[in-house]
Amino acid sequence: MRRLPAVLVLLLLIAGLAHAAEAQSTRGMRTERVRFARGASGAVIDGRLGAPRAVRYLVGVRAGQTLLVETEGEAWVQVYAPGRAIADRYAAPSDDGERLDLTYWRGRVSRNGDYQVVVFTRPGMAGADYRLTLSVR
């Protein structure tokens, strides 16, 4: 009986990861290019996820710059380096590596190109309201 809670936690974790992978498949995913206002180093995007349950934002970043991504609300976020397909399931490592957080990502980028910022619904949710904050320094 003592193992039941551990097994239950493991099953919930597996279900959550499967949901995240499903939400992050490129099939049917909306893609939007992020353009900062003239003179600005960031943008705030308010959105709602329903169907599709994920949206991909492309953010052009130069090597050596720091990209900061935060989401508020009921959605999670993952960041993928240029050349990485979402299906690879290899999100770019955050500078805050010990902080496992699907609402925050910060990293000094090593490659020029479009970083993919994927916002997706949390497991078990049919939709999600979110506020995505992006900044490049």
Secondary structure by P-SEA (a helix, b strand, c coil): ccaaaaaaaaaaaaaaaaaaaaaaccccbbbbbbbccccccccccccccccccbbbbbbbbcccbbbbbbbccccccccccccccccccccccccccccccccbbbbbcccccbbbbbbbbccccccccbbbbbbcc
